[in-house]
């Protein structure tokens, strides 16, 4: 017996040592990737910048109007590069232009901020890809955006330049806030990002413990108010924003339910493959059933969604089955289905490998043709969702994007 116990202990030690070695090596790779995404001078991620023609389009004025504002002092004079070209404009400078020209798209104080959950309980459907590009799209176009990473895998947080389980502690996430809300307060964990106008509440692996702790609280107290924990956190800061984008876990657990309760809009990425579509059908049914049970058992009011939008994601129209399922989805879902789709693209994968989104690339990774096509698909999807948001704002109702 003693020899068996010693053998078991030795096996455990080897397993622990082996996994520990793999973990250390994996962190080294992650650091190399992260460092490659940072500016070598500042050691920080750098947001996108734009030529005067692109800047003019984004602020809703002409290039000549910008030049005139710079000449008459409403905007600062533009520096030139060594080759004589204008220095490109940052997102912060675009916001200053919008302030001068009166073209900021902010909601009126009487309009309800859009709180959007990008939801599906199957991984690999493009959930974080949609969430990140959507949040950045809104920031690029001048909205005030809060991105909340609610997924303990923290892949979205990593895209902001963090190694989640190295650079962040539990007190930097919603987990820390809910353990000690009086001491920390949710505002203290909101971080400015390299993307001007886009703030972040990050995540890391510790956030996974919330799944067990919420379940334990429910079992012990028989009080379902704990499901409102994310909604209550958002309520304390939402007046500072136009849009809140939430990236929940790819599972319909306690945190995902809290996200769905906090949201007033939902975007569901759906790849047009049989397995992914079947999983999405199950997700919709489980979400509906769970919310109905909460209503019946706990006397809770079901969350009211201003819109629910299904988006075809990871679409490969060279595959006949993708085309067939996408066609059926459009017929059956009708107006709930986005007209635009997010097609598979090497540009998305290549950008991700550099810890960037396609919107952050300063030049194509693949080819100009592939890059421009990918940008169009991403932008078209984001614009449809932006239109959905504007329809909910009385001050902007009827406006086209």
C-alpha positions in Angstrom: 0.0 0.0 0.0 2.8 2.4 0.9 4.5 1.8 -2.5 1.2 2.5 -4.3 0.7 5.7 -2.4 4.3 6.7 -3.2 3.7 5.9 -6.9 0.5 8.0 -6.9 2.3 10.9 -5.3 5.1 10.6 -7.9 2.5 10.5 -10.7 0.7 13.6 -9.3 4.1 15.4 -9.1 5.0 14.5 -12.7 1.6 15.7 -13.9 1.8 18.9 -12.0 5.4 19.5 -13.2 4.5 18.7 -16.8 1.4 21.0 -16.8 3.4 23.7 -15.0 6.1 23.5 -17.7 3.6 23.7 -20.5 1.9 26.7 -18.8 5.2 28.6 -18.4 6.1 28.0 -22.1 2.6 29.0 -23.2 2.9 32.3 -21.3 6.2 32.9 -23.1 4.5 32.6 -26.4 1.7 34.8 -25.3 4.1 37.4 -24.2 5.9 37.4 -27.6 2.6 37.8 -29.4 1.5 40.6 -27.0 4.8 42.4 -27.3 4.6 42.3 -31.1 1.3 44.2 -30.9 2.8 47.0 -28.8 4.3 50.2 -30.0 8.1 49.8 -29.5 8.5 53.4 -28.3 5.6 53.6 -25.8 5.2 49.9 -24.9 1.4 50.4 -25.4 -1.1 49.4 -28.1 -1.8 52.2 -30.5 -5.2 53.0 -31.9 -5.9 53.5 -35.6 -5.3 56.7 -37.5 -6.9 58.1 -40.7 -6.0 60.2 -43.7 -7.8 63.6 -44.1 -10.3 62.1 -46.6 -11.2 59.2 -44.4 -11.4 61.5 -41.3 -13.7 63.8 -43.2 -16.0 60.9 -44.0 -16.1 59.8 -40.4 -16.8 63.2 -39.0 -19.5 64.1 -41.6 -17.7 67.0 -43.2 -15.5 67.5 -46.3 -11.7 67.5 -46.4 -11.8 71.2 -47.4 -14.0 72.0 -44.3 -11.3 70.4 -42.1 -8.5 72.4 -43.9 -10.6 75.6 -43.5 -11.1 75.0 -39.8 -7.4 74.5 -39.4 -6.7 77.7 -41.2 -9.1 79.8 -39.1 -7.9 78.3 -35.8 -11.0 76.2 -34.9 -8.8 73.2 -35.3 -5.0 73.1 -34.6 -2.6 73.3 -37.6 -1.6 69.9 -38.9 2.0 68.7 -38.6 3.7 67.3 -41.7 5.7 64.1 -42.1 9.3 64.3 -43.3 8.0 63.6 -46.8 5.5 66.5 -46.6 2.3 64.6 -46.1 -0.2 65.5 -43.4 0.2 63.5 -40.2 -2.9 61.2 -39.9 -5.7 61.9 -37.5 -6.3 59.9 -34.4 -9.7 58.9 -32.9 -9.3 61.5 -30.2 -8.7 64.2 -32.9 -11.7 63.0 -34.8 -13.8 63.5 -31.6 -12.4 67.1 -31.4 -13.4 67.7 -35.0 -16.9 66.4 -34.3 -17.1 68.8 -31.3 -16.1 71.7 -33.5 -18.5 70.7 -36.4 -21.4 69.7 -34.1 -21.5 66.1 -35.5 -21.0 64.0 -32.4 -23.5 61.1 -32.7 -24.1 60.9 -28.9 -27.6 59.9 -27.8 -29.8 62.5 -26.1 -30.0 62.2 -22.3 -33.5 61.0 -22.7 -32.5 58.2 -25.0 -31.9 54.8 -23.4 -28.3 53.6 -23.8 -28.0 50.4 -25.9 -26.8 47.5 -23.8 -26.0 44.7 -26.3 -25.2 41.1 -25.5 -23.4 39.2 -28.2 -24.7 35.7 -27.2 -24.4 32.1 -28.2 -23.5 29.2 -26.0 -21.4 27.4 -28.6 -17.8 28.4 -29.0 -16.2 29.1 -32.3 -19.2 30.9 -33.8 -17.4 34.3 -34.0 -19.0 35.8 -30.9 -15.9 37.7 -29.7 -15.0 38.7 -33.3 -18.5 40.3 -33.7 -18.4 41.8 -30.2 -14.9 43.5 -30.7 -15.5 44.8 -34.2 -18.9 46.1 -33.2 -17.6 48.0 -30.2 -14.7 49.4 -32.3 -17.1 50.4 -35.1 -19.2 52.4 -32.7 -16.0 54.1 -31.2 -14.7 54.9 -34.7 -17.9 56.6 -35.5 -17.9 58.8 -32.4 -20.1 57.0 -29.9 -19.1 56.5 -26.3 -18.6 52.8 -25.7 -18.1 50.5 -22.8 -17.0 46.9 -23.5 -17.6 44.4 -20.7 -15.7 41.1 -21.0 -17.8 38.6 -19.0 -16.0 35.5 -20.3 -13.4 34.0 -18.0 -11.4 32.8 -21.1 -10.8 36.6 -21.6 -10.0 36.4 -25.3 -11.5 39.9 -25.8 -9.5 41.3 -22.9 -6.3 39.9 -24.5 -7.1 41.8 -27.7 -6.8 45.1 -25.7 -3.2 44.2 -25.0 -3.4 42.3 -21.7 -2.2 38.9 -20.6 -5.4 38.4 -18.5 -4.0 36.0 -15.9 -0.7 37.8 -15.6 -1.5 41.5 -15.9 -4.8 41.5 -14.1 -5.9 40.4 -10.6 -9.4 39.4 -9.5 -10.0 42.9 -8.3 -9.6 44.2 -11.8 -12.7 42.3 -13.0 -16.4 42.0 -12.2 -15.4 39.2 -9.8 -13.6 41.6 -7.5 -16.3 44.2 -7.8 -19.0 41.7 -6.7 -17.0 40.5 -3.8 -16.4 44.0 -2.4 -18.6 46.5 -4.3 -18.4 49.1 -1.5 -14.6 49.1 -1.5 -14.0 49.0 -5.2 -17.1 50.2 -7.1 -17.5 49.2 -10.7 -16.2 52.6 -12.0 -12.8 51.8 -10.5 -12.3 48.8 -12.7 -13.2 50.6 -16.0 -10.1 51.0 -18.0 -9.3 53.4 -20.8 -8.0 51.6 -23.9 -5.8 52.4 -26.9 -9.1 52.9 -28.8 -10.3 56.4 -27.9 -13.9 56.4 -26.9 -13.9 52.7 -26.0 -13.6 51.8 -22.3 -13.1 48.2 -21.0 -14.1 46.2 -18.0 -11.6 43.3 -18.4 -11.9 39.6 -17.5 -9.6 36.8 -16.4 -9.9 33.2 -15.3 -10.9 34.1 -11.8 -14.2 35.3 -13.2 -15.2 31.6 -13.7 -15.7 31.3 -10.0 -18.7 33.5 -10.2 -20.6 30.6 -11.9 -20.3 28.6 -8.7 -20.7 31.4 -6.3 -23.9 32.7 -7.9 -25.3 29.1 -7.9 -24.3 28.7 -4.3 -25.9 32.0 -3.3 -29.2 31.0 -5.1 -29.2 27.6 -3.3 -28.5 29.2 0.1 -30.7 32.3 0.0 -33.5 31.3 -2.4 -33.2 34.9 -3.7 -32.9 35.4 -7.4 -31.9 39.1 -7.2 -28.3 38.0 -7.5 -29.0 37.5 -11.3 -29.2 41.3 -11.5 -25.6 41.8 -10.4 -24.3 42.8 -13.9 -27.4 45.0 -14.6 -26.9 46.9 -11.3 -23.2 47.4 -12.1 -24.0 48.8 -15.5 -26.7 51.1 -14.1 -24.1 52.9 -12.0 -22.0 54.0 -15.0 -24.3 53.8 -18.1 -25.1 57.5 -18.2 -21.5 58.0 -19.4 -22.0 55.9 -22.5 -24.1 55.5 -25.6 -23.4 51.8 -26.1 -22.5 49.0 -23.9 -21.3 45.8 -25.6 -21.1 42.6 -23.5 -19.2 39.5 -24.4 -20.6 36.6 -22.2 -19.2 33.1 -21.8 -20.0 30.5 -24.6 -22.3 28.6 -22.2 -25.8 29.3 -20.8 -24.6 29.4 -17.2 -25.2 31.9 -14.3 -23.0 34.6 -15.7 -24.6 34.4 -19.1 -28.0 34.6 -17.6 -26.9 37.7 -15.7 -25.7 39.2 -19.0 -29.0 38.4 -20.7 -30.9 40.0 -17.8 -28.7 43.2 -18.1 -29.1 43.6 -21.8 -31.8 45.5 -23.7 -30.7 44.1 -27.1 -29.2 40.9 -28.3 -27.0 39.9 -31.3 -26.7 36.2 -32.0 -23.9 35.1 -34.3 -24.9 32.0 -36.3 -22.6 30.1 -38.6 -24.7 28.4 -41.4 -23.5 24.9 -40.6 -25.9 22.2 -39.4 -24.1 21.7 -36.1 -23.8 25.4 -35.3 -27.3 26.1 -36.3 -28.7 23.3 -34.2 -26.7 24.5 -31.3 -28.1 28.0 -31.8 -31.6 26.7 -31.9 -31.0 25.0 -28.5 -29.5 28.2 -27.1 -32.6 30.2 -28.1 -34.9 27.6 -26.6 -32.9 27.3 -23.3 -32.6 31.0 -22.9 -36.4 31.4 -23.5 -37.2 28.5 -21.1 -34.8 29.8 -18.4 -36.2 33.3 -18.5 -39.8 31.9 -18.3 -38.8 29.8 -15.3 -37.3 32.9 -13.6 -40.5 34.7 -14.3 -42.7 32.0 -12.9 -40.6 30.8 -9.9 -39.1 34.1 -8.8 -41.8 36.5 -10.0 -39.3 38.3 -12.1 -40.1 40.4 -15.1 -38.7 39.1 -18.4 -36.0 41.4 -19.9 -37.4 43.5 -22.7 -35.2 43.6 -25.7 -35.4 46.5 -28.1 -34.1 44.2 -30.8 -32.8 40.7 -31.4 -30.6 40.4 -34.4 -29.2 37.1 -35.8 -26.1 37.5 -37.9 -24.7 34.9 -40.2 -21.1 34.4 -39.1 -18.1 32.4 -40.4 -20.0 32.1 -43.7 -18.3 30.3 -46.6 -20.5 30.8 -49.6 -18.3 28.4 -51.6 -19.9 25.6 -49.6 -23.3 24.6 -50.9 -24.6 23.7 -47.5 -23.7 27.1 -46.1 -25.7 28.7 -49.0 -28.7 26.5 -48.4 -28.8 27.0 -44.7 -28.3 30.7 -45.0 -31.1 30.9 -47.5 -33.4 29.0 -45.1 -32.5 31.2 -42.2 -33.4 34.3 -44.2 -36.7 32.9 -45.2 -37.6 31.7 -41.7 -36.2 34.5 -39.5 -37.2 37.3 -42.0 -36.5 40.7 -40.5 -34.8 39.3 -37.4 -31.9 38.1 -39.7 -29.3 40.6 -40.6 -29.1 41.2 -44.4 -25.3 41.3 -44.3 -23.2 38.4 -43.2 -19.7 38.0 -41.7 -17.8 35.8 -44.1 -14.7 33.7 -43.2 -11.6 35.6 -44.0 -7.9 35.0 -43.6 -7.6 38.7 -42.8 -9.5 38.2 -39.5 -7.3 35.2 -38.5 -4.1 37.1 -39.5 -5.2 40.2 -37.5 -6.0 38.0 -34.5 -2.6 36.4 -34.6 -1.2 39.9 -34.2 -3.5 40.6 -31.3 -5.5 43.1 -33.4 -8.8 43.4 -35.1 -9.2 44.1 -38.8 -10.2 47.7 -37.9 -6.8 48.1 -36.2 -4.6 47.0 -39.1 -2.7 49.9 -40.7 -2.2 47.9 -43.9 -3.5 44.6 -45.3 -1.9 41.4 -44.0 -3.1 39.3 -47.0 -3.9 41.4 -50.1 -5.7 44.7 -50.7 -8.6 42.8 -52.3 -9.0 40.3 -49.4 -8.6 43.1 -46.8 -11.2 45.5 -48.5 -13.7 42.7 -48.9 -13.3 41.7 -45.2 -13.6 45.3 -44.1 -16.8 45.7 -46.2 -18.4 42.6 -44.6 -17.5 43.7 -41.1 -18.7 47.3 -41.7 -22.0 46.2 -43.3 -22.9 44.0 -40.3 -21.9 46.7 -37.8 -23.9 49.4 -39.7 -27.1 47.2 -39.6 -26.8 46.9 -35.8 -26.0 50.6 -35.6 -29.3 51.2 -37.5 -31.1 49.0 -35.0 -29.7 51.1 -32.1 -30.7 54.4 -33.7 -34.3 53.2 -34.1 -34.5 52.9 -30.3 -33.4 56.5 -29.8 -36.2 59.0 -30.1 -33.7 61.8 -30.9 -32.3 59.8 -33.8 -35.3 57.8 -35.0 -35.5 57.6 -38.8 -31.9 58.5 -39.4 -30.0 56.4 -41.9 -26.4 55.2 -41.1 
